[in-house]
């Protein structure tokens, strides 16, 4: 996730019960935030919580609507 000006980015999704405190990411020297997560096979919905704001993944065009009327990013693990 490229967000060089962000102070905090957290990976949030169905794999962590949408808890915006348990998967903080780390920023590298180029402003890219990273996090390695082990996922079970199947479809997973996720978002980034960037400085208190919800962002879908700008690098992933696979999305679905959520119950709040916004988009979640989707990844499928085989």
N, C-alpha and C positions, 0 to 999 in steps of 0.2 A: 504494500500500500504506500503510494507516494504522497507524503504530506509533510514536507520539510519544515513548515511553520508550526506544526502541531506540537503540543506539550505532552499529550497522552493519547494513545490509540489502544483500544481494547477490542479483541476479536470476540464476537458474541454470536451465538446461534443455538439451534435446537440441540446440538451436541453438548452444551453446557447449561441447558435450561434457561437460555437467554439472560444469564447472570452477567451483568456488565462490570464485574469486579474480579473475575477469576482467570481471565486470559489476557493480561497486559502484554503488549507487544514492545519490542525494542527497536529503536531507530539507529540506522547505520549512518556513516559519515556523508552519504549521498541523500539523506532525507527519506530513505525507504524504511518503512516499518515492517518487521518480520516476526513470525511466530510459527513454530512447528507444532502441529496437533495431530495426534493419531485418531483417525476416524474409522468407524465400522463401515463395511460396504453398504451402499444405498445412497439415497438422495438426502442432502443436508441443506438447510436454509441458514443463512448467516448475514450479518451486517458488521460494520465497524462503528464503534462508539468513539468519536473523535472530539476531544475537548468538550464532552457533554452533548454532542450532536450526533444523530444517527446518519450514517452514510452507507449506501449500498456500494458494492465493489465496482469502481469505474473501469476496471480491466476485464470484467466478466459480463458478457451480454446475456447470460442465462439468469433470468429473474422470474419471480412470481409475486403476485399481490398478497399482502398480508391483511390481517383483520383491522389494521389501523388505516387502510387505504393508501399505503405506501408500498414500495418494492423491497423484497428481500433478494439477495443474491442466492444462487443455487449452484451447488457442486454435486456431481454424482461420482461416487467412489465404487470402482468395480472389484 
